[in-house]
Amino acid sequence: MTTSEFPVLRCPLCKGNDFQQELGRLDSRWGFTSHRMTLLICKNCRYILHFYDKNSIFDFD
């Protein structure tokens, strides 16, 4: 595999490779931290893959 090739992402349930991309936010229990996430939703079985993006203790939006 060369450096310009990327592995194909597959759903762990149905092995599909067609995803809908959404952005999400997860707040901590007490609301002091906020985690931004990228969600990939399988278009075949609707399984959600979570990818952690960034977090900040001062990000309350």
mmCIF file as Biopython writes it, N, C-alpha, C and O atoms, coordinates in Angstrom:
data_model
#
loop_
_atom_site.group_PDB
_atom_site.id
_atom_site.type_symbol
_atom_site.label_atom_id
_atom_site.label_alt_id
_atom_site.label_comp_id
_atom_site.label_asym_id
_atom_site.label_entity_id
_atom_site.label_seq_id
_atom_site.pdbx_PDB_ins_code
_atom_site.Cartn_x
_atom_site.Cartn_y
_atom_site.Cartn_z
_atom_site.occupancy
_atom_site.B_iso_or_equiv
_atom_site.auth_seq_id
_atom_site.auth_asym_id
_atom_site.pdbx_PDB_model_num
ATOM 1   N N  . MET A ? 1  ? 0.854   -1.181 0.000  1.0 0.0 1  A 1 
ATOM 2   C CA . MET A ? 1  ? 0.000   0.000  0.000  1.0 0.0 1  A 1 
ATOM 3   C C  . MET A ? 1  ? 0.893   1.236  0.000  1.0 0.0 1  A 1 
ATOM 4   O O  . MET A ? 1  ? 1.830   1.332  0.793  1.0 0.0 1  A 1 
ATOM 5   N N  . THR A ? 2  ? 0.603   2.174  -0.885 1.0 0.0 2  A 1 
ATOM 6   C CA . THR A ? 2  ? 1.368   3.410  -0.925 1.0 0.0 2  A 1 
ATOM 7   C C  . THR A ? 2  ? 0.794   4.404  0.064  1.0 0.0 2  A 1 
ATOM 8   O O  . THR A ? 2  ? -0.287  4.190  0.612  1.0 0.0 2  A 1 
ATOM 9   N N  . THR A ? 3  ? 1.516   5.493  0.293  1.0 0.0 3  A 1 
ATOM 10  C CA . THR A ? 3  ? 1.066   6.480  1.270  1.0 0.0 3  A 1 
ATOM 11  C C  . THR A ? 3  ? -0.147  7.260  0.794  1.0 0.0 3  A 1 
ATOM 12  O O  . THR A ? 3  ? -0.833  7.866  1.617  1.0 0.0 3  A 1 
ATOM 13  N N  . SER A ? 4  ? -0.441  7.270  -0.499 1.0 0.0 4  A 1 
ATOM 14  C CA . SER A ? 4  ? -1.601  8.009  -1.002 1.0 0.0 4  A 1 
ATOM 15  C C  . SER A ? 4  ? -2.894  7.208  -0.905 1.0 0.0 4  A 1 
ATOM 16  O O  . SER A ? 4  ? -3.975  7.766  -1.095 1.0 0.0 4  A 1 
ATOM 17  N N  . GLU A ? 5  ? -2.805  5.913  -0.613 1.0 0.0 5  A 1 
ATOM 18  C CA . GLU A ? 5  ? -3.993  5.074  -0.496 1.0 0.0 5  A 1 
ATOM 19  C C  . GLU A ? 5  ? -4.463  5.029  0.954  1.0 0.0 5  A 1 
ATOM 20  O O  . GLU A ? 5  ? -3.653  4.953  1.878  1.0 0.0 5  A 1 
ATOM 21  N N  . PHE A ? 6  ? -5.773  5.077  1.141  1.0 0.0 6  A 1 
ATOM 22  C CA . PHE A ? 6  ? -6.365  4.993  2.467  1.0 0.0 6  A 1 
ATOM 23  C C  . PHE A ? 6  ? -7.149  3.694  2.580  1.0 0.0 6  A 1 
ATOM 24  O O  . PHE A ? 6  ? -7.748  3.249  1.600  1.0 0.0 6  A 1 
ATOM 25  N N  . PRO A ? 7  ? -7.156  3.081  3.754  1.0 0.0 7  A 1 
ATOM 26  C CA . PRO A ? 7  ? -7.966  1.866  3.921  1.0 0.0 7  A 1 
ATOM 27  C C  . PRO A ? 7  ? -9.456  2.197  3.819  1.0 0.0 7  A 1 
ATOM 28  O O  . PRO A ? 7  ? -9.879  3.303  4.158  1.0 0.0 7  A 1 
ATOM 29  N N  . VAL A ? 8  ? -10.228 1.250  3.360  1.0 0.0 8  A 1 
ATOM 30  C CA . VAL A ? 8  ? -11.672 1.439  3.215  1.0 0.0 8  A 1 
ATOM 31  C C  . VAL A ? 8  ? -12.330 1.204  4.569  1.0 0.0 8  A 1 
ATOM 32  O O  . VAL A ? 8  ? -12.117 0.168  5.198  1.0 0.0 8  A 1 
ATOM 33  N N  . LEU A ? 9  ? -13.121 2.159  5.009  1.0 0.0 9  A 1 
ATOM 34  C CA . LEU A ? 9  ? -13.852 2.025  6.260  1.0 0.0 9  A 1 
ATOM 35  C C  . LEU A ? 9  ? -15.081 1.164  6.026  1.0 0.0 9  A 1 
ATOM 36  O O  . LEU A ? 9  ? -15.846 1.412  5.093  1.0 0.0 9  A 1 
ATOM 37  N N  . ARG A ? 10 ? -15.278 0.150  6.870  1.0 0.0 10 A 1 
ATOM 38  C CA . ARG A ? 10 ? -16.417 -0.758 6.742  1.0 0.0 10 A 1 
ATOM 39  C C  . ARG A ? 10 ? -17.174 -0.817 8.053  1.0 0.0 10 A 1 
ATOM 40  O O  . ARG A ? 10 ? -16.590 -0.730 9.133  1.0 0.0 10 A 1 
ATOM 41  N N  . CYS A ? 11 ? -18.487 -0.967 7.941  1.0 0.0 11 A 1 
ATOM 42  C CA . CYS A ? 11 ? -19.350 -1.111 9.114  1.0 0.0 11 A 1 
ATOM 43  C C  . CYS A ? 11 ? -19.026 -2.441 9.796  1.0 0.0 11 A 1 
ATOM 44  O O  . CYS A ? 11 ? -18.925 -3.463 9.117  1.0 0.0 11 A 1 
ATOM 45  N N  . PRO A ? 12 ? -18.861 -2.453 11.125 1.0 0.0 12 A 1 
ATOM 46  C CA . PRO A ? 12 ? -18.561 -3.713 11.816 1.0 0.0 12 A 1 
ATOM 47  C C  . PRO A ? 12 ? -19.742 -4.687 11.845 1.0 0.0 12 A 1 
ATOM 48  O O  . PRO A ? 12 ? -19.541 -5.875 12.099 1.0 0.0 12 A 1 
ATOM 49  N N  . LEU A ? 13 ? -20.963 -4.219 11.594 1.0 0.0 13 A 1 
ATOM 50  C CA . LEU A ? 13 ? -22.126 -5.119 11.620 1.0 0.0 13 A 1 
ATOM 51  C C  . LEU A ? 13 ? -22.437 -5.721 10.263 1.0 0.0 13 A 1 
ATOM 52  O O  . LEU A ? 13 ? -22.529 -6.941 10.129 1.0 0.0 13 A 1 
ATOM 53  N N  . CYS A ? 14 ? -22.600 -4.866 9.247  1.0 0.0 14 A 1 
ATOM 54  C CA . CYS A ? 14 ? -23.058 -5.364 7.945  1.0 0.0 14 A 1 
ATOM 55  C C  . CYS A ? 14 ? -21.978 -5.328 6.862  1.0 0.0 14 A 1 
ATOM 56  O O  . CYS A ? 14 ? -22.214 -5.761 5.734  1.0 0.0 14 A 1 
ATOM 57  N N  . LYS A ? 15 ? -20.795 -4.814 7.202  1.0 0.0 15 A 1 
ATOM 58  C CA . LYS A ? 15 ? -19.656 -4.693 6.283  1.0 0.0 15 A 1 
ATOM 59  C C  . LYS A ? 15 ? -19.912 -3.705 5.145  1.0 0.0 15 A 1 
ATOM 60  O O  . LYS A ? 15 ? -19.205 -3.725 4.137  1.0 0.0 15 A 1 
ATOM 61  N N  . GLY A ? 16 ? -20.921 -2.838 5.299  1.0 0.0 16 A 1 
ATOM 62  C CA . GLY A ? 16 ? -21.186 -1.805 4.299  1.0 0.0 16 A 1 
ATOM 63  C C  . GLY A ? 16 ? -20.116 -0.733 4.334  1.0 0.0 16 A 1 
ATOM 64  O O  . GLY A ? 16 ? -19.416 -0.580 5.335  1.0 0.0 16 A 1 
ATOM 65  N N  . ASN A ? 17 ? -19.986 0.014  3.240  1.0 0.0 17 A 1 
ATOM 66  C CA . ASN A ? 17 ? -18.979 1.065  3.189  1.0 0.0 17 A 1 
ATOM 67  C C  . ASN A ? 17 ? -19.560 2.407  2.735  1.0 0.0 17 A 1 
ATOM 68  O O  . ASN A ? 17 ? -18.817 3.270  2.267  1.0 0.0 17 A 1 
ATOM 69  N N  . ASP A ? 18 ? -20.861 2.590  2.865  1.0 0.0 18 A 1 
ATOM 70  C CA . ASP A ? 18 ? -21.532 3.836  2.505  1.0 0.0 18 A 1 
ATOM 71  C C  . ASP A ? 18 ? -22.060 4.478  3.788  1.0 0.0 18 A 1 
ATOM 72  O O  . ASP A ? 18 ? -22.916 3.909  4.465  1.0 0.0 18 A 1 
ATOM 73  N N  . PHE A ? 19 ? -21.542 5.673  4.121  1.0 0.0 19 A 1 
ATOM 74  C CA . PHE A ? 19 ? -21.852 6.308  5.393  1.0 0.0 19 A 1 
ATOM 75  C C  . PHE A ? 19 ? -22.388 7.723  5.204  1.0 0.0 19 A 1 
ATOM 76  O O  . PHE A ? 19 ? -22.030 8.422  4.256  1.0 0.0 19 A 1 
ATOM 77  N N  . GLN A ? 20 ? -23.236 8.118  6.112  1.0 0.0 20 A 1 
ATOM 78  C CA . GLN A ? 20 ? -23.725 9.495  6.226  1.0 0.0 20 A 1 
ATOM 79  C C  . GLN A ? 20 ? -22.900 10.142 7.337  1.0 0.0 20 A 1 
ATOM 80  O O  . GLN A ? 20 ? -22.784 9.572  8.422  1.0 0.0 20 A 1 
ATOM 81  N N  . GLN A ? 21 ? -22.326 11.320 7.087  1.0 0.0 21 A 1 
ATOM 82  C CA . GLN A ? 21 ? -21.485 11.984 8.081  1.0 0.0 21 A 1 
ATOM 83  C C  . GLN A ? 21 ? -22.268 13.076 8.790  1.0 0.0 21 A 1 
ATOM 84  O O  . GLN A ? 21 ? -22.925 13.898 8.150  1.0 0.0 21 A 1 
ATOM 85  N N  . GLU A ? 22 ? -22.192 13.080 10.120 1.0 0.0 22 A 1 
ATOM 86  C CA . GLU A ? 22 ? -22.846 14.090 10.953 1.0 0.0 22 A 1 
ATOM 87  C C  . GLU A ? 22 ? -21.844 14.584 11.982 1.0 0.0 22 A 1 
ATOM 88  O O  . GLU A ? 22 ? -20.895 13.879 12.324 1.0 0.0 22 A 1 
ATOM 89  N N  . LEU A ? 23 ? -22.057 15.791 12.470 1.0 0.0 23 A 1 
ATOM 90  C CA . LEU A ? 23 ? -21.251 16.325 13.563 1.0 0.0 23 A 1 
ATOM 91  C C  . LEU A ? 23 ? -22.085 16.292 14.823 1.0 0.0 23 A 1 
ATOM 92  O O  . LEU A ? 23 ? -23.272 16.616 14.792 1.0 0.0 23 A 1 
ATOM 93  N N  . GLY A ? 24 ? -21.473 15.902 15.942 1.0 0.0 24 A 1 
ATOM 94  C CA . GLY A ? 24 ? -22.200 15.817 17.196 1.0 0.0 24 A 1 
ATOM 95  C C  . GLY A ? 24 ? -21.403 16.422 18.324 1.0 0.0 24 A 1 
ATOM 96  O O  . GLY A ? 24 ? -20.218 16.726 18.185 1.0 0.0 24 A 1 
ATOM 97  N N  . ARG A ? 25 ? -22.076 16.589 19.444 1.0 0.0 25 A 1 
ATOM 98  C CA . ARG A ? 25 ? -21.441 17.136 20.644 1.0 0.0 25 A 1 
ATOM 99  C C  . ARG A ? 25 ? -21.928 16.329 21.838 1.0 0.0 25 A 1 
ATOM 100 O O  . ARG A ? 25 ? -23.112 16.010 21.953 1.0 0.0 25 A 1 
ATOM 101 N N  . LEU A ? 26 ? -21.005 16.010 22.710 1.0 0.0 26 A 1 
ATOM 102 C CA . LEU A ? 26 ? -21.312 15.261 23.914 1.0 0.0 26 A 1 
ATOM 103 C C  . LEU A ? 26 ? -20.810 16.060 25.100 1.0 0.0 26 A 1 
ATOM 104 O O  . LEU A ? 26 ? -19.611 16.315 25.214 1.0 0.0 26 A 1 
ATOM 105 N N  . ASP A ? 27 ? -21.714 16.459 25.985 1.0 0.0 27 A 1 
ATOM 106 C CA . ASP A ? 27 ? -21.340 17.206 27.180 1.0 0.0 27 A 1 
ATOM 107 C C  . ASP A ? 27 ? -21.124 16.242 28.336 1.0 0.0 27 A 1 
ATOM 108 O O  . ASP A ? 27 ? -21.742 15.179 28.398 1.0 0.0 27 A 1 
ATOM 109 N N  . SER A ? 28 ? -20.245 16.622 29.246 1.0 0.0 28 A 1 
ATOM 110 C CA . SER A ? 28 ? -20.003 15.798 30.422 1.0 0.0 28 A 1 
ATOM 111 C C  . SER A ? 28 ? -21.220 15.833 31.339 1.0 0.0 28 A 1 
ATOM 112 O O  . SER A ? 28 ? -22.147 16.617 31.134 1.0 0.0 28 A 1 
ATOM 113 N N  . ARG A ? 29 ? -21.201 14.993 32.329 1.0 0.0 29 A 1 
ATOM 114 C CA . ARG A ? 29 ? -22.342 14.873 33.238 1.0 0.0 29 A 1 
ATOM 115 C C  . ARG A ? 29 ? -22.687 16.197 33.912 1.0 0.0 29 A 1 
ATOM 116 O O  . ARG A ? 29 ? -23.864 16.522 34.071 1.0 0.0 29 A 1 
ATOM 117 N N  . TRP A ? 30 ? -21.694 16.948 34.300 1.0 0.0 30 A 1 
ATOM 118 C CA . TRP A ? 30 ? -21.928 18.202 34.997 1.0 0.0 30 A 1 
ATOM 119 C C  . TRP A ? 30 ? -21.836 19.414 34.072 1.0 0.0 30 A 1 
ATOM 120 O O  . TRP A ? 30 ? -22.031 20.542 34.524 1.0 0.0 30 A 1 
ATOM 121 N N  . GLY A ? 31 ? -21.543 19.206 32.793 1.0 0.0 31 A 1 
ATOM 122 C CA . GLY A ? 31 ? -21.530 20.298 31.823 1.0 0.0 31 A 1 
ATOM 123 C C  . GLY A ? 31 ? -20.262 21.120 31.792 1.0 0.0 31 A 1 
ATOM 124 O O  . GLY A ? 31 ? -20.251 22.199 31.199 1.0 0.0 31 A 1 
ATOM 125 N N  . PHE A ? 32 ? -19.192 20.647 32.412 1.0 0.0 32 A 1 
ATOM 126 C CA . PHE A ? 32 ? -17.953 21.423 32.430 1.0 0.0 32 A 1 
ATOM 127 C C  . PHE A ? 32 ? -17.110 21.217 31.184 1.0 0.0 32 A 1 
ATOM 128 O O  . PHE A ? 32 ? -16.325 22.091 30.816 1.0 0.0 32 A 1 
ATOM 129 N N  . THR A ? 33 ? -17.259 20.085 30.538 1.0 0.0 33 A 1 
ATOM 130 C CA . THR A ? 33 ? -16.503 19.824 29.321 1.0 0.0 33 A 1 
ATOM 131 C C  . THR A ? 33 ? -17.454 19.460 28.200 1.0 0.0 33 A 1 
ATOM 132 O O  . THR A ? 33 ? -18.558 18.967 28.428 1.0 0.0 33 A 1 
ATOM 133 N N  . SER A ? 34 ? -17.003 19.712 26.998 1.0 0.0 34 A 1 
ATOM 134 C CA . SER A ? 34 ? -17.790 19.413 25.809 1.0 0.0 34 A 1 
ATOM 135 C C  . SER A ? 34 ? -16.873 18.714 24.809 1.0 0.0 34 A 1 
ATOM 136 O O  . SER A ? 34 ? -15.757 19.171 24.561 1.0 0.0 34 A 1 
ATOM 137 N N  . HIS A ? 35 ? -17.337 17.624 24.244 1.0 0.0 35 A 1 
ATOM 138 C CA . HIS A ? 35 ? -16.547 16.859 23.289 1.0 0.0 35 A 1 
ATOM 139 C C  . HIS A ? 35 ? -17.225 16.919 21.925 1.0 0.0 35 A 1 
ATOM 140 O O  . HIS A ? 35 ? -18.389 16.544 21.784 1.0 0.0 35 A 1 
ATOM 141 N N  . ARG A ? 36 ? -16.491 17.391 20.928 1.0 0.0 36 A 1 
ATOM 142 C CA . ARG A ? 36 ? -17.008 17.390 19.564 1.0 0.0 36 A 1 
ATOM 143 C C  . ARG A ? 36 ? -16.649 16.070 18.908 1.0 0.0 36 A 1 
ATOM 144 O O  . ARG A ? 36 ? -15.526 15.583 19.039 1.0 0.0 36 A 1 
ATOM 145 N N  . MET A ? 37 ? -17.603 15.502 18.208 1.0 0.0 37 A 1 
ATOM 146 C CA . MET A ? 37 ? -17.401 14.201 17.594 1.0 0.0 37 A 1 
ATOM 147 C C  . MET A ? 37 ? -17.878 14.216 16.157 1.0 0.0 37 A 1 
ATOM 148 O O  . MET A ? 37 ? -18.785 14.965 15.793 1.0 0.0 37 A 1 
ATOM 149 N N  . THR A ? 38 ? -17.259 13.383 15.353 1.0 0.0 38 A 1 
ATOM 150 C CA . THR A ? 38 ? -17.737 13.114 14.007 1.0 0.0 38 A 1 
ATOM 151 C C  . THR A ? 38 ? -18.421 11.759 14.056 1.0 0.0 38 A 1 
ATOM 152 O O  . THR A ? 38 ? -17.843 10.778 14.524 1.0 0.0 38 A 1 
ATOM 153 N N  . LEU A ? 39 ? -19.651 11.712 13.570 1.0 0.0 39 A 1 
ATOM 154 C CA . LEU A ? 39 ? -20.428 10.477 13.565 1.0 0.0 39 A 1 
ATOM 155 C C  . LEU A ? 39 ? -20.578 10.002 12.126 1.0 0.0 39 A 1 
ATOM 156 O O  . LEU A ? 39 ? -20.985 10.773 11.257 1.0 0.0 39 A 1 
ATOM 157 N N  . LEU A ? 40 ? -20.256 8.761  11.874 1.0 0.0 40 A 1 
ATOM 158 C CA . LEU A ? 40 ? -20.507 8.156  10.577 1.0 0.0 40 A 1 
ATOM 159 C C  . LEU A ? 40 ? -21.596 7.119  10.765 1.0 0.0 40 A 1 
ATOM 160 O O  . LEU A ? 40 ? -21.441 6.178  11.543 1.0 0.0 40 A 1 
ATOM 161 N N  . ILE A ? 41 ? -22.704 7.295  10.048 1.0 0.0 41 A 1 
ATOM 162 C CA . ILE A ? 41 ? -23.869 6.429  10.189 1.0 0.0 41 A 1 
ATOM 163 C C  . ILE A ? 41 ? -23.971 5.550  8.949  1.0 0.0 41 A 1 
ATOM 164 O O  . ILE A ? 41 ? -24.069 6.047  7.827  1.0 0.0 41 A 1 
ATOM 165 N N  . CYS A ? 42 ? -23.947 4.255  9.164  1.0 0.0 42 A 1 
ATOM 166 C CA . CYS A ? 42 ? -24.042 3.308  8.052  1.0 0.0 42 A 1 
ATOM 167 C C  . CYS A ? 42 ? -25.399 3.477  7.373  1.0 0.0 42 A 1 
ATOM 168 O O  . CYS A ? 42 ? -26.435 3.443  8.038  1.0 0.0 42 A 1 
ATOM 169 N N  . LYS A ? 43 ? -25.397 3.657  6.064  1.0 0.0 43 A 1 
ATOM 170 C CA . LYS A ? 43 ? -26.650 3.843  5.332  1.0 0.0 43 A 1 
ATOM 171 C C  . LYS A ? 43 ? -27.420 2.539  5.156  1.0 0.0 43 A 1 
ATOM 172 O O  . LYS A ? 43 ? -28.596 2.558  4.793  1.0 0.0 43 A 1 
ATOM 173 N N  . ASN A ? 44 ? -26.769 1.415  5.409  1.0 0.0 44 A 1 
ATOM 174 C CA . ASN A ? 44 ? -27.433 0.128  5.261  1.0 0.0 44 A 1 
ATOM 175 C C  . ASN A ? 44 ? -28.140 -0.301 6.545  1.0 0.0 44 A 1 
ATOM 176 O O  . ASN A ? 44 ? -29.329 -0.621 6.521  1.0 0.0 44 A 1 
ATOM 177 N N  . CYS A ? 45 ? -27.410 -0.310 7.678  1.0 0.0 45 A 1 
ATOM 178 C CA . CYS A ? 45 ? -28.000 -0.829 8.928  1.0 0.0 45 A 1 
ATOM 179 C C  . CYS A ? 45 ? -28.155 0.239  10.010 1.0 0.0 45 A 1 
ATOM 180 O O  . CYS A ? 45 ? -28.681 -0.052 11.084 1.0 0.0 45 A 1 
ATOM 181 N N  . ARG A ? 46 ? -27.705 1.478  9.747  1.0 0.0 46 A 1 
ATOM 182 C CA . ARG A ? 46 ? -27.821 2.629  10.655 1.0 0.0 46 A 1 
ATOM 183 C C  . ARG A ? 46 ? -26.932 2.523  11.895 1.0 0.0 46 A 1 
ATOM 184 O O  . ARG A ? 46 ? -27.173 3.227  12.875 1.0 0.0 46 A 1 
ATOM 185 N N  . TYR A ? 47 ? -25.916 1.665  11.877 1.0 0.0 47 A 1 
ATOM 186 C CA . TYR A ? 47 ? -24.950 1.589  12.966 1.0 0.0 47 A 1 
ATOM 187 C C  . TYR A ? 47 ? -24.143 2.888  12.988 1.0 0.0 47 A 1 
ATOM 188 O O  . TYR A ? 47 ? -23.793 3.412  11.930 1.0 0.0 47 A 1 
ATOM 189 N N  . ILE A ? 48 ? -23.844 3.413  14.180 1.0 0.0 48 A 1 
ATOM 190 C CA . ILE A ? 48 ? -23.150 4.692  14.305 1.0 0.0 48 A 1 
ATOM 191 C C  . ILE A ? 48 ? -21.723 4.464  14.780 1.0 0.0 48 A 1 
ATOM 192 O O  . ILE A ? 48 ? -21.490 3.847  15.819 1.0 0.0 48 A 1 
ATOM 193 N N  . LEU A ? 49 ? -20.775 4.972  14.003 1.0 0.0 49 A 1 
ATOM 194 C CA . LEU A ? 49 ? -19.366 4.960  14.383 1.0 0.0 49 A 1 
ATOM 195 C C  . LEU A ? 49 ? -19.032 6.335  14.935 1.0 0.0 49 A 1 
ATOM 196 O O  . LEU A ? 49 ? -19.324 7.347  14.299 1.0 0.0 49 A 1 
ATOM 197 N N  . HIS A ? 50 ? -18.416 6.379  16.124 1.0 0.0 50 A 1 
ATOM 198 C CA . HIS A ? 50 ? -18.076 7.640  16.777 1.0 0.0 50 A 1 
ATOM 199 C C  . HIS A ? 50 ? -16.585 7.906  16.620 1.0 0.0 50 A 1 
ATOM 200 O O  . HIS A ? 50 ? -15.760 7.028  16.875 1.0 0.0 50 A 1 
ATOM 201 N N  . PHE A ? 51 ? -16.246 9.111  16.202 1.0 0.0 51 A 1 
ATOM 202 C CA . PHE A ? 51 ? -14.852 9.515  16.092 1.0 0.0 51 A 1 
ATOM 203 C C  . PHE A ? 51 ? -14.662 10.785 16.894 1.0 0.0 51 A 1 
ATOM 204 O O  . PHE A ? 51 ? -15.310 11.799 16.635 1.0 0.0 51 A 1 
ATOM 205 N N  . TYR A ? 52 ? -13.774 10.726 17.863 1.0 0.0 52 A 1 
ATOM 206 C CA . TYR A ? 52 ? -13.505 11.844 18.757 1.0 0.0 52 A 1 
ATOM 207 C C  . TYR A ? 52 ? -12.768 12.927 17.995 1.0 0.0 52 A 1 
ATOM 208 O O  . TYR A ? 52 ? -11.804 12.649 17.282 1.0 0.0 52 A 1 
ATOM 209 N N  . ASP A ? 53 ? -13.226 14.172 18.148 1.0 0.0 53 A 1 
ATOM 210 C CA . ASP A ? 53 ? -12.612 15.275 17.420 1.0 0.0 53 A 1 
ATOM 211 C C  . ASP A ? 53 ? -11.743 16.108 18.352 1.0 0.0 53 A 1 
ATOM 212 O O  . ASP A ? 53 ? -10.520 15.975 18.344 1.0 0.0 53 A 1 
ATOM 213 N N  . LYS A ? 54 ? -12.357 16.952 19.143 1.0 0.0 54 A 1 
ATOM 214 C CA . LYS A ? 54 ? -11.617 17.836 20.047 1.0 0.0 54 A 1 
ATOM 215 C C  . LYS A ? 54 ? -12.455 18.076 21.292 1.0 0.0 54 A 1 
ATOM 216 O O  . LYS A ? 54 ? -13.650 17.782 21.311 1.0 0.0 54 A 1 
ATOM 217 N N  . ASN A ? 55 ? -11.835 18.605 22.319 1.0 0.0 55 A 1 
ATOM 218 C CA . ASN A ? 55 ? -12.594 19.011 23.495 1.0 0.0 55 A 1 
ATOM 219 C C  . ASN A ? 55 ? -11.934 20.220 24.124 1.0 0.0 55 A 1 
ATOM 220 O O  . ASN A ? 55 ? -10.742 20.463 23.938 1.0 0.0 55 A 1 
ATOM 221 N N  . SER A ? 56 ? -12.708 20.959 24.856 1.0 0.0 56 A 1 
ATOM 222 C CA . SER A ? 56 ? -12.202 22.109 25.579 1.0 0.0 56 A 1 
ATOM 223 C C  . SER A ? 56 ? -13.051 22.322 26.807 1.0 0.0 56 A 1 
ATOM 224 O O  . SER A ? 56 ? -14.274 22.201 26.747 1.0 0.0 56 A 1 
ATOM 225 N N  . ILE A ? 57 ? -12.422 22.633 27.912 1.0 0.0 57 A 1 
ATOM 226 C CA . ILE A ? 57 ? -13.167 22.890 29.144 1.0 0.0 57 A 1 
ATOM 227 C C  . ILE A ? 57 ? -13.948 24.197 29.039 1.0 0.0 57 A 1 
ATOM 228 O O  . ILE A ? 57 ? -14.905 24.400 29.786 1.0 0.0 57 A 1 
ATOM 229 N N  . PHE A ? 58 ? -13.557 25.084 28.126 1.0 0.0 58 A 1 
ATOM 230 C CA . PHE A ? 58 ? -14.220 26.367 27.977 1.0 0.0 58 A 1 
ATOM 231 C C  . PHE A ? 58 ? -15.218 26.401 26.821 1.0 0.0 58 A 1 
ATOM 232 O O  . PHE A ? 58 ? -15.761 27.463 26.515 1.0 0.0 58 A 1 
ATOM 233 N N  . ASP A ? 59 ? -15.464 25.286 26.187 1.0 0.0 59 A 1 
ATOM 234 C CA . ASP A ? 59 ? -16.357 25.233 25.029 1.0 0.0 59 A 1 
ATOM 235 C C  . ASP A ? 59 ? -17.754 24.836 25.482 1.0 0.0 59 A 1 
ATOM 236 O O  . ASP A ? 59 ? -18.051 23.647 25.597 1.0 0.0 59 A 1 
ATOM 237 N N  . PHE A ? 60 ? -18.616 25.815 25.740 1.0 0.0 60 A 1 
ATOM 238 C CA . PHE A ? 60 ? -19.980 25.547 26.220 1.0 0.0 60 A 1 
ATOM 239 C C  . PHE A ? 60 ? -21.023 25.746 25.150 1.0 0.0 60 A 1 
ATOM 240 O O  . PHE A ? 60 ? -22.210 25.649 25.462 1.0 0.0 60 A 1 
ATOM 241 N N  . ASP A ? 61 ? -20.671 26.017 23.917 1.0 0.0 61 A 1 
ATOM 242 C CA . ASP A ? 61 ? -21.637 26.247 22.828 1.0 0.0 61 A 1 
ATOM 243 C C  . ASP A ? 61 ? -22.333 24.972 22.445 1.0 0.0 61 A 1 
ATOM 244 O O  . ASP A ? 61 ? -23.178 24.974 21.550 1.0 0.0 61 A 1 
#
